[in-house]
Amino acid sequence: MYNGVKALIEAEKSIPDSPDLHRYTGKDIPNWIPSNKSLVKKCLTPDVWKALKDKKDSFGCTLGHIINSGVKNEDSGVGVYAGGPETYTIFAPLMDKVKFYFKHLR
């Protein structure tokens, strides 16, 4: 088992680490596919996008990071992940809407 884990660690080292791998990098609001039913699609209006697109928390988490799941996984139910506690205040125009719909529409 040790050799298998060691080989896996070595194999992971060869995977290129792109800073854009874990964030949506589009310059505009995502172009959602019609079948996407995620809460982030419902809550990320053009006004919310405009207000938050240049925000960043102290960990470097951006709007692109927190919405990445909903953009990449069209079957995502919520589609937004907090990067840390600050996400809920810095990105409140989005996060408050998502929390409201999650609580009231389940």
MDTraj code that builds the backbone (N, CA, C; nanometers):
import mdtraj as md
import numpy as np

residues = "MET TYR ASN GLY VAL LYS ALA LEU ILE GLU ALA GLU LYS SER ILE PRO ASP SER PRO ASP LEU HIS ARG TYR THR GLY LYS ASP ILE PRO ASN TRP ILE PRO SER ASN LYS SER LEU VAL LYS LYS CYS LEU THR PRO ASP VAL TRP LYS ALA LEU LYS ASP LYS LYS ASP SER PHE GLY CYS THR LEU GLY HIS ILE ILE ASN SER GLY VAL LYS ASN GLU ASP SER GLY VAL GLY VAL TYR ALA GLY GLY PRO GLU THR TYR THR ILE PHE ALA PRO LEU MET ASP LYS VAL LYS PHE TYR PHE LYS HIS LEU ARG".split()
xyz = np.array([
    [0.0820, -0.1197, 0.0000],
    [0.0000, 0.0000, 0.0000],
    [0.0863, 0.1261, 0.0000],
    [0.1940, 0.1227, 0.0786],
    [0.2831, 0.2382, 0.0861],
    [0.3344, 0.2761, -0.0521],
    [0.3777, 0.1761, -0.1287],
    [0.4303, 0.2036, -0.2629],
    [0.3232, 0.2614, -0.3546],
    [0.1987, 0.2144, -0.3379],
    [0.0894, 0.2671, -0.4191],
    [0.0607, 0.4136, -0.3880],
    [0.0599, 0.4480, -0.2601],
    [0.0375, 0.5870, -0.2193],
    [0.1532, 0.6744, -0.2673],
    [0.2736, 0.6240, -0.2527],
    [0.3916, 0.6982, -0.2974],
    [0.3855, 0.7241, -0.4484],
    [0.3444, 0.6229, -0.5250],
    [0.3320, 0.6389, -0.6700],
    [0.2238, 0.7409, -0.7051],
    [0.1153, 0.7402, -0.6298],
    [0.0078, 0.8367, -0.6537],
    [0.0545, 0.9792, -0.6271],
    [0.1280, 0.9982, -0.5197],
    [0.1822, 1.1311, -0.4873],
    [0.2740, 1.1788, -0.5991],
    [0.3583, 1.0916, -0.6481],
    [0.4488, 1.1276, -0.7575],
    [0.3707, 1.1605, -0.8848],
    [0.2651, 1.0850, -0.9130],
    [0.1838, 1.1109, -1.0320],
    [0.1136, 1.2461, -1.0206],
    [0.0665, 1.2805, -0.9019],
    [-0.0008, 1.4095, -0.8827],
    [0.0936, 1.5265, -0.9059],
    [0.2205, 1.5084, -0.8785],
    [0.3182, 1.6161, -0.8995],
    [0.3305, 1.6543, -1.0469],
    [0.2959, 1.5614, -1.1371],
    [0.3083, 1.5892, -1.2796],
    [0.1864, 1.6616, -1.3373],
    [0.0806, 1.6763, -1.2573],
    [-0.0390, 1.7463, -1.3041],
    [-0.0129, 1.8958, -1.2991],
    [-0.0280, 1.9658, -1.4106],
    [-0.0038, 2.1102, -1.4090],
    [-0.1040, 2.1813, -1.3184],
    [-0.0548, 2.2723, -1.2382],
    [-0.1404, 2.3478, -1.1476],
    [-0.1656, 2.4846, -1.2091],
    [-0.2843, 2.5035, -1.2583],
    [-0.3219, 2.6300, -1.3198],
    [-0.4009, 2.7129, -1.2210],
    [-0.3690, 2.8411, -1.2055],
    [-0.4471, 2.9245, -1.1144],
    [-0.5918, 2.9407, -1.1615],
    [-0.6188, 2.9115, -1.2871],
    [-0.7538, 2.9254, -1.3402],
    [-0.8333, 2.7953, -1.3332],
    [-0.7724, 2.6897, -1.2831],
    [-0.8384, 2.5602, -1.2781],
    [-0.9616, 2.5623, -1.1876],
    [-0.9563, 2.6392, -1.0808],
    [-1.0624, 2.6367, -0.9804],
    [-1.1439, 2.7651, -0.9755],
    [-1.1502, 2.8360, -1.0855],
    [-1.2334, 2.9559, -1.0866],
    [-1.2845, 2.9842, -1.2273],
    [-1.4027, 3.0435, -1.2303],
    [-1.4597, 3.0896, -1.3566],
    [-1.3817, 3.2141, -1.3973],
    [-1.3338, 3.2189, -1.5199],
    [-1.2480, 3.3294, -1.5627],
    [-1.3115, 3.4187, -1.6689],
    [-1.4394, 3.3993, -1.6944],
    [-1.5053, 3.4815, -1.7947],
    [-1.5098, 3.6280, -1.7533],
    [-1.5095, 3.7141, -1.8497],
    [-1.5139, 3.8584, -1.8231],
    [-1.6559, 3.9080, -1.8001],
    [-1.7533, 3.8281, -1.8386],
    [-1.8936, 3.8644, -1.8228],
    [-1.9658, 3.7545, -1.7468],
    [-2.0880, 3.7844, -1.7075],
    [-2.1711, 3.6869, -1.6394],
    [-2.1750, 3.5585, -1.7229],
    [-2.1717, 3.4419, -1.6585],
    [-2.1710, 3.3170, -1.7363],
    [-2.2895, 3.3069, -1.8311],
    [-2.2653, 3.2429, -1.9431],
    [-2.3698, 3.2158, -2.0408],
    [-2.4283, 3.0787, -2.0057],
    [-2.5282, 3.0786, -1.9180],
    [-2.5836, 2.9550, -1.8639],
    [-2.6585, 2.8755, -1.9708],
    [-2.6485, 2.7439, -1.9632],
    [-2.7290, 2.6611, -2.0519],
    [-2.8711, 2.6547, -1.9950],
    [-2.9721, 2.6411, -2.0779],
    [-3.1108, 2.6438, -2.0304],
    [-3.1429, 2.5376, -1.9252],
    [-3.0784, 2.4224, -1.9318],
    [-3.1096, 2.3154, -1.8368],
    [-3.0474, 2.3367, -1.6983],
    [-2.9604, 2.4377, -1.6833],
    [-2.8988, 2.4653, -1.5533],
    [-3.0047, 2.5219, -1.4593],
    [-3.0300, 2.4517, -1.3494],
    [-3.1321, 2.4919, -1.2528],
    [-3.0706, 2.5372, -1.1197],
    [-2.9422, 2.5657, -1.1184],
    [-2.8741, 2.5984, -0.9933],
    [-2.9221, 2.7316, -0.9355],
    [-2.9091, 2.7431, -0.8039],
    [-2.9456, 2.8677, -0.7372],
    [-2.8533, 2.9818, -0.7781],
    [-2.7277, 2.9511, -0.8065],
    [-2.6370, 3.0581, -0.8475],
    [-2.6823, 3.1193, -0.9803],
    [-2.7337, 3.0375, -1.0693],
    [-2.7854, 3.0914, -1.1965],
    [-2.9032, 3.1835, -1.1699],
    [-2.9904, 3.1440, -1.0783],
    [-3.1089, 3.2231, -1.0457],
    [-3.0713, 3.3553, -0.9772],
    [-2.9674, 3.3514, -0.8934],
    [-2.9347, 3.4661, -0.8079],
    [-2.8281, 3.5597, -0.8648],
    [-2.7475, 3.5118, -0.9570],
    [-2.6398, 3.5947, -1.0112],
    [-2.6932, 3.6776, -1.1279],
    [-2.7588, 3.7852, -1.0939],
    [-2.8153, 3.8760, -1.1942],
    [-2.7045, 3.9644, -1.2502],
    [-2.7282, 4.0309, -1.3613],
    [-2.6274, 4.1234, -1.4133],
    [-2.5864, 4.2314, -1.3119],
    [-2.6818, 4.2809, -1.2334],
    [-2.6483, 4.3822, -1.1322],
    [-2.5588, 4.3251, -1.0227],
    [-2.5881, 4.2031, -0.9791],
    [-2.5058, 4.1382, -0.8771],
    [-2.3669, 4.1113, -0.9332],
    [-2.3606, 4.0617, -1.0570],
    [-2.2315, 4.0375, -1.1227],
    [-2.1478, 4.1654, -1.1243],
    [-2.2087, 4.2740, -1.1685],
    [-2.1369, 4.4017, -1.1797],
    [-2.0845, 4.4484, -1.0442],
    [-2.1638, 4.4293, -0.9397],
    [-2.1244, 4.4741, -0.8056],
    [-2.0123, 4.3891, -0.7461],
    [-2.0031, 4.2623, -0.7847],
    [-1.9112, 4.1708, -0.7172],
    [-1.7933, 4.1229, -0.8006],
    [-1.7934, 4.1471, -0.9297],
    [-1.6941, 4.0853, -1.0188],
    [-1.5493, 4.1192, -0.9842],
    [-1.5248, 4.2305, -0.9195],
    [-1.3873, 4.2691, -0.8873],
    [-1.3538, 4.2541, -0.7393],
    [-1.4432, 4.1952, -0.6621],
    [-1.4212, 4.1780, -0.5176],
    [-1.3318, 4.0571, -0.4918],
    [-1.2631, 4.0624, -0.3766],
    [-1.1736, 3.9534, -0.3372],
    [-1.1645, 3.9542, -0.1849],
    [-1.1620, 3.8361, -0.1237],
    [-1.1464, 3.8314, 0.0214],
    [-0.9981, 3.8227, 0.0582],
    [-0.9690, 3.8165, 0.1863],
    [-0.8291, 3.8183, 0.2308],
    [-0.7537, 3.6903, 0.1930],
    [-0.8250, 3.5864, 0.1538],
    [-0.7613, 3.4630, 0.1082],
    [-0.7403, 3.4633, -0.0432],
    [-0.7862, 3.5690, -0.1109],
    [-0.7750, 3.5770, -0.2561],
    [-0.8922, 3.5164, -0.3293],
    [-0.9964, 3.4796, -0.2563],
    [-1.1146, 3.4182, -0.3157],
    [-1.1958, 3.5248, -0.3898],
    [-1.2277, 3.4960, -0.5140],
    [-1.3005, 3.5907, -0.5983],
    [-1.4395, 3.5355, -0.6317],
    [-1.5197, 3.6164, -0.6968],
    [-1.6496, 3.5710, -0.7445],
    [-1.6324, 3.4498, -0.8359],
    [-1.5293, 3.4532, -0.9192],
    [-1.5016, 3.3401, -1.0083],
    [-1.4780, 3.2102, -0.9333],
    [-1.4144, 3.2189, -0.8177],
    [-1.3921, 3.0990, -0.7370],
    [-1.5229, 3.0452, -0.6796],
    [-1.6044, 3.1330, -0.6235],
    [-1.7222, 3.0829, -0.5511],
    [-1.8321, 3.0332, -0.6447],
    [-1.8359, 3.0803, -0.7689],
    [-1.9389, 3.0346, -0.8631],
    [-1.8896, 2.9237, -0.9557],
    [-1.7639, 2.8878, -0.9466],
    [-1.7057, 2.7911, -1.0391],
    [-1.7839, 2.6603, -1.0456],
    [-1.8255, 2.6092, -0.9319],
    [-1.8978, 2.4822, -0.9297],
    [-2.0264, 2.4895, -1.0110],
    [-2.1000, 2.5971, -0.9963],
    [-2.2249, 2.6120, -1.0701],
    [-2.2051, 2.6319, -1.2187],
    [-2.0920, 2.6909, -1.2555],
    [-2.0620, 2.7116, -1.3976],
    [-2.0157, 2.5803, -1.4619],
    [-1.9284, 2.5086, -1.3944],
    [-1.8695, 2.3870, -1.4512],
    [-1.9616, 2.2654, -1.4411],
    [-2.0480, 2.2630, -1.3402],
    [-2.1348, 2.1475, -1.3161],
    [-2.2794, 2.1901, -1.3349],
    [-2.3284, 2.1745, -1.4550],
    [-2.4622, 2.2239, -1.4878],
    [-2.5737, 2.1563, -1.4085],
    [-2.5449, 2.0430, -1.3464],
    [-2.6460, 1.9751, -1.2663],
    [-2.6383, 2.0115, -1.1178],
    [-2.5568, 2.1102, -1.0858],
    [-2.5409, 2.1530, -0.9472],
    [-2.6700, 2.2154, -0.8952],
    [-2.7084, 2.1797, -0.7753],
    [-2.8307, 2.2354, -0.7176],
    [-2.8123, 2.3752, -0.6635],
    [-2.7008, 2.3994, -0.5964],
    [-2.6734, 2.5310, -0.5391],
    [-2.5737, 2.6048, -0.6279],
    [-2.4582, 2.5460, -0.6519],
    [-2.3627, 2.6014, -0.7471],
    [-2.2728, 2.7111, -0.6966],
    [-2.2702, 2.7323, -0.5666],
    [-2.1824, 2.8343, -0.5104],
    [-2.1244, 2.7795, -0.3808],
    [-1.9952, 2.8042, -0.3600],
    [-1.9263, 2.7593, -0.2396],
    [-1.8532, 2.8772, -0.1770],
    [-1.8664, 2.8906, -0.0468],
    [-1.7950, 2.9958, 0.0248],
    [-1.6476, 2.9602, 0.0326],
    [-1.5639, 3.0602, 0.0118],
    [-1.4203, 3.0393, 0.0239],
    [-1.3748, 3.0465, 0.1682],
    [-1.4537, 3.1071, 0.2519],
    [-1.4233, 3.1239, 0.3938],
    [-1.5321, 3.2084, 0.4570],
    [-1.5211, 3.2376, 0.5853],
    [-1.6252, 3.3154, 0.6533],
    [-1.6516, 3.4520, 0.5900],
    [-1.5472, 3.5163, 0.5379],
    [-1.5625, 3.6489, 0.4777],
    [-1.6501, 3.6466, 0.3525],
    [-1.6572, 3.5326, 0.2879],
    [-1.7356, 3.5212, 0.1638],
    [-1.8782, 3.5680, 0.1854],
    [-1.9341, 3.5362, 0.3016],
    [-2.0740, 3.5689, 0.3282],
    [-2.0977, 3.7189, 0.3412],
    [-1.9975, 3.7955, 0.3792],
    [-2.0151, 3.9410, 0.3885],
    [-1.9683, 4.0110, 0.2615],
    [-1.8530, 3.9726, 0.2098],
    [-1.7995, 4.0386, 0.0894],
    [-1.8897, 4.0143, -0.0313],
    [-1.9418, 3.8934, -0.0421],
    [-2.0268, 3.8567, -0.1552],
    [-2.1733, 3.8471, -0.1134],
    [-2.2124, 3.9261, -0.0133],
    [-2.3484, 3.9205, 0.0426],
    [-2.4592, 3.9390, -0.0613],
    [-2.4456, 4.0269, -0.1600],
    [-2.5546, 4.0401, -0.2571],
    [-2.5894, 3.9087, -0.3286],
    [-2.4933, 3.8213, -0.3437],
    [-2.5180, 3.6895, -0.4019],
    [-2.5510, 3.5875, -0.2939],
    [-2.4684, 3.5808, -0.1925],
    [-2.4831, 3.4768, -0.0906],
    [-2.6156, 3.4887, -0.0150],
    [-2.6603, 3.6096, 0.0132],
    [-2.7875, 3.6265, 0.0844],
    [-2.9049, 3.5743, 0.0014],
    [-2.9012, 3.5995, -0.1282],
    [-3.0070, 3.5484, -0.2166],
    [-3.0047, 3.3966, -0.2226],
    [-2.8861, 3.3403, -0.2357],
    [-2.8732, 3.1944, -0.2427],
    [-2.9243, 3.1319, -0.1128],
    [-2.8835, 3.1882, 0.0016],
    [-2.9294, 3.1343, 0.1308],
    [-3.0808, 3.1437, 0.1430],
    [-3.1394, 3.2552, 0.0990],
    [-3.2845, 3.2723, 0.1063],
    [-3.3556, 3.1647, 0.0254],
    [-3.3166, 3.1494, -0.1013],
    [-3.3830, 3.0502, -0.1875],
    [-3.3585, 2.9081, -0.1391],
    [-3.2398, 2.8812, -0.0873],
    [-3.2100, 2.7470, -0.0373],
    [-3.3012, 2.7145, 0.0814],
    [-3.3197, 2.8112, 0.1671],
    [-3.4010, 2.7895, 0.2877],
    [-3.5493, 2.7795, 0.2560],
    [-3.5990, 2.8637, 0.1650],
    [-3.7425, 2.8760, 0.1416],
    [-3.7972, 2.7938, 0.0244],
    [-3.7127, 2.7446, -0.0607],
    [-3.7625, 2.6729, -0.1778],
    [-3.7278, 2.5253, -0.1769],
    [-3.6860, 2.4738, -0.0657],
    [-3.6518, 2.3306, -0.0572],
    [-3.7752, 2.2478, -0.0380],
])
top = md.Topology()
chain = top.add_chain()
for i, resn in enumerate(residues, 1):
    res = top.add_residue(resn, chain, resSeq=i)
    for name in ("N", "CA", "C"):
        top.add_atom(name, md.element.get_by_symbol(name[0]), res)
traj = md.Trajectory(xyz[None], top)
